[in-house]
Amino acid sequence: MSVTFAQGFSAAGVAAGISSVEGKKDLALVVNNGPLDVAAGVFTSNRFCAAPVQWSRGVVADGRVKAVILNSGGANACTGKPGYEQSEATAKAVAELVGAQPQDVAVCSTGLIGELLPLDNVLAGAKAAYQALASDDQAGADASHAIMTTDTKPKTVTLESGAGWRIGGMVKGSGMIAPQLATMLCVITTDAVVDADLAKAALHAGVETSFNRIDVDGCMSTNDTVLLLASGASDVQADPDEFKALVAKACASLARQIIGDGEGASHDIRIVVSGATSEEAALACGRAVAASNLLKCAISGNDPNWGRIVSSLGTVPQDVAPYDSNKVTVDVNGVRICENGGAGRDRSEVDMTPREVHIDIDLNAGDAQATVWTDDLTHEYVHINADYES
């Protein structure tokens, strides 16, 4: 189950001939059948944002989306006016099919940057997807497969509230993943009765503590898009606090699945920074550690090299994260290998065989904390990003 878990949604995933991988499902369509068409969105902050991002930002501005069309096999980024016109033409075609206005159709793309899409294939695929629309589990699964690129598996989530309304979602993402979203396309659906303000608040808060706190390789994409669609089909008014909590839980689950499928990764690394003067300080320190390619390579080699951890911590300015380096401790998988800024227990005591590696840093400067997830860097990551097809 995926985006069709929530009532009021239909979906499809088809092979449209966009991807260079013959026969691969590469186009997905998600339609909100109402009665509401509430929506919110969060997009990449990359200044070279792709044409679909430019189009879809305008679509969600009024808090309404009727349908989303997503393709893999091409990013339609850095394609200028022709690329934007392709996104607009795609939205118009879908709007005619579903009985909506183009301004109510979001467009998402993922793949190689700098090339226009084969528009005829996209438009033919849109018709095929429309004809295949269904509300069952298989339709949701097909959609989640169609947005995959270097992903090795689909990433989905399903949640149900105590009041009976549901959340479903799908995301793609495996590489080009860094704080402030990632190379990811994400659609989250809900049948709760909510308004656009609550949807926006819930999505922004959920993204901030999930997708904005993962880092596979330190690279920001041009196409990142997270959309939340609400159909209201459950006829249940959502409690605002419960709604925000479940949206955040859905985002956290999907973000964690991205880390679990990081390109070539052999370890998922959870970095918790505690004892900070503020959450912002803790987050800055966590991100600095997560961004260390030296540390990622060490973890890949099963070496809990604490020197690479503290050296990364030391790059965070004092005015951003005040702490005394002589009071910092670092635990890796429960073993304190750095005590008061110096050597602790021998790092050979750390068991590095689990897939998850837990790095716990205590700055001993305050009460705030933050968590960031990252992956190690392996030979396979280099292979994937040096020998690829669109």
Disulfide bonds with the S-S distance in Angstrom:
none
